[in-house]
Amino acid sequence: MKLTICILTVLLFIFSFDSHGVNYKKIDYNSPNNGIDSNVIFPYKLKEPYKKYQLPQILNEVSGLTDVDSTHIACVQDEIGTVFIYNFVIDSIVFSHKFDSIGDFEGLTYTGKSLFILRSDGQLTEWSNFDPKNGGTSIRQYMLPLITSNNEGLCFDGNSNRLLIAAKNKPNNPEQKSERFIYEFDLETRKLNPMPVYSINTLYMGAIAERYNIEHNDTTKSGKLRPFNFRPASLSINPITKDIYVISAADKLLVVMDINGTIKHMEKLSAELFAKAEGITFLADGTMIITNEAAGKSPTLLVYKLNGN
């Protein structure tokens, strides 16, 4: 704990981003609410899902998730280049569409016109004119020059006509090892902004975790406390609040931030419900859907109603 306090005292800056690149803002770690919106009431009861579904075995390693309409989601299974359309009202896969061979496919999002699939190495596949029953009409692929070798989160930001891409690993630059970057892919130009538009600083998260009563007890085999970590696996934008929800499956942690990057909520995910939360999406009415890989059990889909209704 003393080491953590020393690190946080020395650390004077944290990243804050806008759509034009990186800005820095000074953080006073002695202020209990600096950089945190403490007046927020989280609108979902994560321990009380409205419904819970057990997914078919073919989705044991379900990784990418996106809503298609009010009753269907699309998802991908890690290492299988096929999109599965799942009807969560009748609890069944109703269509499947092959788009590629094998690969580490992690992110998935739907713009209303095109379906985008993210491979962990930065390959982004666009499937144009996609519909759940027939698939798409043409496929185009982009190789994105991201600065990390493992990229998993992908979501559509309709307000800015862009895709957000979350890097799971720390950057290659050792001076930025505490940052977890989120990039934007402009849907007008079909180009990636080389500057990250958001960053989640793990040292800062460790400092505020205690304010959300989140214990950090990850130790090495020798008993040494590891630095607080966060490895984004999925992200999505709440259509009602416009907040960005980011999940780290490995750390069983959900972080919510506003469009300016201010953290509004942080919550630990229970191991009982969230074996390995690799996907998150929202329906138009604010209903939140989270999928879990089997992780030795069964893959699941959890449905949460806005404000618990």
C-alpha positions in Angstrom: 0.0 0.0 0.0 2.9 2.4 0.9 4.5 1.7 -2.5 1.2 2.4 -4.3 0.8 5.7 -2.4 4.3 6.7 -3.4 3.7 5.9 -7.0 0.5 7.9 -7.1 2.1 10.9 -5.4 4.8 11.0 -8.0 2.3 10.5 -10.9 1.1 14.0 -11.7 -0.6 13.5 -15.0 -3.2 11.2 -16.5 -4.4 11.0 -20.1 -7.6 12.6 -21.2 -8.5 12.6 -24.9 -10.7 14.3 -27.4 -11.4 13.4 -31.0 -8.3 15.3 -32.2 -5.8 13.4 -30.2 -4.1 13.5 -26.8 -4.6 16.2 -24.1 -3.2 16.0 -20.6 -5.0 17.0 -17.4 -3.5 17.3 -13.9 -4.9 15.0 -11.3 -4.8 15.7 -7.6 -4.8 12.3 -6.0 -5.6 13.8 -2.5 -9.0 15.0 -3.8 -11.5 12.2 -3.3 -13.6 13.1 -6.3 -11.1 14.5 -8.8 -11.8 13.0 -12.2 -14.8 11.0 -10.9 -18.4 11.9 -11.3 -19.6 10.8 -7.8 -23.2 11.8 -8.3 -24.0 8.9 -10.6 -26.5 6.1 -9.7 -25.6 3.0 -11.8 -28.7 2.0 -13.6 -28.2 -1.8 -13.7 -28.2 -4.5 -11.0 -25.3 -6.7 -12.2 -26.0 -9.4 -9.6 -29.7 -9.6 -10.7 -30.0 -10.2 -14.4 -33.5 -9.9 -15.9 -32.8 -13.1 -17.8 -30.0 -15.6 -18.1 -29.6 -17.9 -21.1 -27.2 -20.8 -21.6 -25.7 -20.5 -25.1 -25.1 -23.5 -27.5 -21.8 -25.3 -27.2 -20.7 -23.9 -30.6 -20.4 -20.6 -28.8 -18.2 -21.9 -25.9 -15.6 -19.2 -26.8 -18.1 -16.5 -27.8 -15.9 -13.3 -28.1 -17.6 -10.6 -30.1 -21.1 -9.4 -29.6 -23.4 -6.7 -31.2 -27.1 -6.0 -31.3 -28.9 -6.3 -34.7 -32.5 -5.5 -33.7 -34.8 -5.8 -30.7 -34.7 -9.6 -30.6 -31.4 -10.6 -32.4 -27.8 -10.3 -31.6 -24.8 -11.3 -33.8 -21.8 -12.9 -32.2 -18.5 -14.6 -33.2 -16.7 -17.6 -31.8 -13.0 -17.1 -31.3 -11.0 -18.7 -34.1 -14.1 -19.4 -36.3 -14.7 -17.0 -39.2 -18.5 -17.3 -38.9 -21.1 -14.8 -37.6 -23.9 -16.4 -35.6 -27.3 -14.7 -35.4 -29.0 -15.6 -32.1 -32.6 -14.9 -31.2 -32.6 -14.4 -27.4 -36.4 -14.4 -27.3 -36.7 -18.0 -28.5 -33.2 -18.9 -27.2 -31.8 -20.2 -30.4 -29.2 -19.6 -33.2 -31.4 -18.9 -36.2 -28.7 -18.1 -38.9 -25.0 -18.4 -39.4 -22.8 -16.7 -42.1 -19.2 -17.5 -42.9 -17.0 -14.4 -43.6 -13.5 -15.8 -43.2 -11.5 -18.9 -42.4 -9.8 -19.3 -39.0 -8.4 -16.4 -37.0 -8.5 -14.8 -33.5 -11.7 -12.8 -34.0 -12.6 -10.8 -30.9 -14.7 -7.7 -31.7 -18.0 -7.2 -33.5 -20.3 -4.3 -34.2 -23.2 -3.3 -36.4 -23.7 0.2 -37.8 -27.2 -0.5 -39.3 -25.6 -1.0 -42.7 -22.3 -2.8 -42.3 -21.1 -5.4 -39.9 -17.5 -5.0 -38.7 -15.4 -7.8 -37.3 -12.1 -7.1 -35.5 -9.3 -9.7 -35.4 -6.9 -9.4 -32.5 -3.9 -8.4 -34.7 -5.7 -5.3 -36.0 -7.4 -6.7 -39.1 -10.8 -5.1 -39.5 -13.4 -6.8 -41.8 -16.3 -4.8 -43.2 -19.3 -6.8 -44.4 -21.5 -4.3 -46.4 -25.3 -4.3 -46.6 -25.5 -6.9 -43.8 -28.9 -8.4 -42.8 -29.4 -11.2 -40.2 -31.0 -13.6 -42.6 -28.9 -13.3 -45.7 -25.5 -11.9 -44.5 -23.8 -9.2 -46.5 -23.1 -8.4 -50.1 -19.4 -7.6 -50.1 -16.4 -7.9 -47.8 -13.5 -5.5 -47.5 -10.6 -5.8 -45.0 -8.4 -3.1 -43.5 -5.1 -3.8 -41.6 -5.0 -1.2 -38.9 -1.6 0.1 -37.6 -2.3 -0.2 -33.9 0.5 0.0 -31.4 -0.3 -3.2 -29.5 -0.5 -6.8 -30.8 -3.8 -7.7 -29.0 -7.0 -5.7 -29.7 -10.4 -7.0 -28.6 -12.9 -4.2 -28.1 -15.0 -2.9 -30.9 -18.2 -0.7 -31.0 -20.1 1.7 -33.2 -20.4 5.3 -32.1 -23.2 6.7 -34.1 -23.0 10.2 -32.6 -19.5 10.6 -34.2 -19.9 8.2 -37.1 -16.9 6.2 -36.0 -15.8 2.8 -34.5 -14.1 2.7 -31.2 -11.3 0.0 -30.9 -10.0 -0.9 -27.5 -6.5 -2.4 -27.2 -6.3 -5.1 -24.6 -2.5 -5.0 -24.0 -0.4 -2.2 -22.7 1.4 -0.1 -25.4 4.8 -1.1 -26.6 6.3 2.1 -25.3 7.5 1.3 -21.7 6.7 4.9 -20.7 3.0 4.3 -21.4 2.8 0.9 -19.7 0.0 2.1 -17.4 -2.3 3.2 -20.2 -4.9 1.2 -22.0 -5.7 3.0 -25.3 -9.0 3.3 -27.2 -8.7 4.4 -30.9 -11.2 5.6 -33.4 -11.8 4.4 -37.0 -13.5 7.2 -39.0 -16.4 5.7 -41.0 -16.4 8.6 -43.5 -12.7 8.2 -44.5 -12.4 4.6 -43.5 -9.1 5.4 -41.8 -7.8 5.0 -38.3 -6.8 8.0 -36.2 -3.2 7.2 -35.2 -3.7 9.0 -31.9 -5.8 7.3 -29.2 -8.9 9.2 -28.3 -9.2 7.8 -24.8 -6.9 6.2 -22.3 -7.7 4.3 -19.1 -4.9 4.7 -16.7 -4.4 1.7 -14.5 -2.5 3.5 -11.7 -5.4 6.0 -11.5 -7.9 3.1 -11.5 -6.1 1.5 -8.6 -6.3 4.7 -6.7 -10.1 5.1 -7.1 -10.9 1.3 -6.8 -11.0 1.7 -3.0 -13.7 4.4 -3.3 -15.8 1.7 -5.0 -14.9 -0.9 -2.3 -13.0 -2.9 -4.9 -10.2 -4.9 -3.3 -7.0 -5.5 -5.1 -5.3 -8.7 -3.9 -3.6 -10.0 -7.1 -0.2 -11.3 -5.9 2.7 -13.2 -7.5 3.7 -16.7 -6.3 6.1 -15.0 -3.9 3.3 -13.0 -2.4 4.3 -9.6 -4.0 1.3 -7.4 -4.9 1.0 -6.9 -8.6 0.1 -3.4 -10.0 -3.6 -2.8 -10.6 -4.5 -4.1 -14.0 -7.2 -3.6 -16.6 -7.3 -5.5 -19.9 -10.3 -4.3 -22.1 -12.0 -7.2 -23.8 -15.2 -5.5 -25.0 -16.9 -2.1 -25.0 -20.2 -0.5 -26.0 -22.0 2.8 -25.9 -25.2 3.0 -23.9 -27.8 4.6 -26.3 -29.7 6.3 -23.5 -26.9 7.8 -21.4 -24.2 7.9 -24.1 -21.7 6.5 -21.6 -19.0 4.1 -22.7 -19.0 0.7 -20.9 -15.7 -1.2 -20.9 -15.3 -4.7 -19.6 -12.1 -6.5 -18.6 -12.8 -10.2 -18.6 -9.5 -11.2 -17.2 -9.9 -8.8 -14.2 -13.7 -9.2 -13.9 -14.2 -5.5 -13.9 -16.6 -3.1 -15.5 -15.7 0.6 -16.0 -18.2 3.3 -17.2 -16.9 6.6 -18.5 -18.6 9.5 -20.1 -17.8 10.9 -23.6 -15.0 13.0 -22.1 -13.3 10.1 -20.4 -14.4 10.8 -16.9 -15.0 7.6 -14.9 -18.6 7.4 -13.7 -18.7 3.9 -12.3 -16.5 1.0 -11.5 -17.8 -2.4 -10.4 -16.3 -5.9 -9.8 -18.1 -8.7 -11.7 -19.0 -11.7 -9.7 -17.3 -14.9 -10.7 -20.5 -16.8 -10.3 -22.3 -14.9 -13.0 -19.4 -13.8 -15.1 -17.1 -16.7 -15.9 -15.4 -14.7 -18.7 -17.3 -11.7 -19.9 -16.1 -11.1 -23.5 -19.0 -9.3 -25.0 -21.3 -6.3 -24.2 -24.0 -4.5 -26.2 -27.1 -2.4 -25.8 -30.5 -2.5 -27.4 -32.2 0.8 -28.4 -34.2 1.0 -25.1 -31.1 0.7 -22.9 -31.3 -3.0 -22.3 -27.8 -4.3 -21.7 -26.6 -7.7 -22.9 -23.4 -9.4 -21.7 -22.0 -12.7 -23.0 -19.6 -15.0 -21.2 -17.3 -17.6 -22.6 -17.7 -21.1 -21.1 -14.4 -21.0 -19.2 -14.9 -24.6 -18.1 -18.6 -24.2 -17.5 -21.2 -23.1 -20.1 -21.4 -20.0 -22.2 -24.1 -17.6 -21.1 -26.0 -14.6 -22.2 -27.2 -12.1 -19.5 -29.9 -9.6 -20.1 -30.2 -6.4 -17.9 -33.1 -4.0 -18.0 -32.4 -0.3 -17.5 -33.0 0.7 -13.9 -33.9 -2.9 -13.1 -37.3 -2.7 -14.7 
